[in-house]
Structure formats: structure tokens, C-alpha cells
Amino acid sequence: MKSKKILPLARNSLYTIMIMFLLLSVVSCARKISFLTSSVVPAARGTVKVKKDDNKNYAIRIQLVNLAEPKRLQPSKATYVVWMESSGQPIKNIGQINSSSGLFSSTLKGSFETVSTFKPTKIFITAEDDPEIRYPGSQVVLSTDYF
């Protein structure tokens, strides 16, 4: 049986294409950051995904599970507010968590999505009485490390 030889130039081109594909797939993936364990709601778990879009903005997506209703906290609160820190910018209220329980489960789930022109360096969630508050309160429920 006669085997075909691949020309060195074609083989090098194939390697180059494969390496470029791998680099592109790694670069285009969203960065996924886990929230630290909370002392306020210890069962709460969640992740933050940050991805740079085609317009050079940062898409931020938060997924949470086992997050107690804010009215069950001590002291009780009305809502959870998401805050973003970014280099050279003040801490900013970027919205509130939408929460619900599953259809076949009593697990409380929360989600949040937004877009920012600034690259986030830390995301944290506080329990607040007013969703339009301008400065975070002292009851930090979940927080990421700096990333």
C-alpha cells in the first residue's frame, strides 16, 4: 500500500490554522467568576460571566441559586441590588436581581443581565430597601474577588 506524503508547507499551514482556531476559541469565551461564600445567606451560590462584545462593551450575566428572599433577611429588605467596581470609576448600581422559584422546585433562583462600557473588576450584591439607591449599604450578600 502506498501512503501519501503531506507536503511540509501544507502541514505547517494546517498546524497554523489549528493553533489560530484554538486561540480564537479561548479568547472569545466569556470569563466565568464564582461568588464567594456568603455569611449573610450561606447557601447562596452563583456565577458572573463577563464577555466583551463586538461593540467593545462588556456583557455581564449573573446566575444565582439558593438565594433567600430579601424579606427573610435580618433586617428584612425589599430587593437585591447589583454593584460594579471598575478601574478609575466610582462604584455603580447596575440594577436589581430578578428572582423566582422553579416550576418543579422550591429553589429560589436569581438572574441579572446588563451591558457596561467599563470593564468590571469586582461585582457584589447588597440587600437594600430601595432599588434606586446610589451607594451600597452595609449588608453585602454576595461578592466576587477582584478579577
C-alpha positions, 0 to 999 in steps of 0.5 A: 500500500502506498501512503501519501506524503503531506507536503511540509508547507501544507502541514505547517499551514494546517498546524497554523490554522489549528493553533489560530482556531484554538486561540480564537476559541479561548479568547472569545469565551466569556470569563466565568467568576464564582461568588464567594461564600456568603455569611449573610445567606450561606447557601447562596451560590452563583456565577458572573460571566463577563464577555466583551462584545463586538461593540467593545462593551462588556456583557455581564450575566449573573446566575444565582441559586439558593438565594433567600428572599430579601424579606427573610433577611435580618433586617428584612429588605425589599430587593437585591441590588447589583454593584460594579467596581471598575478601574478609575470609576466610582462604584455603580448600581447596575440594577436589581436581581430578578428572582423566582422559584422553579416550576418543579422546585422550591429553589429560589433562583436569581438572574441579572443581565446588563451591558457596561462600557467599563470593564468590571473588576469586582461585582457584589450584591447588597440587600437594600430597601430601595432599588434606586439607591446610589451607594451600597449599604452595609449588608453585602450578600454576595461578592466576587474577588477582584478579577 
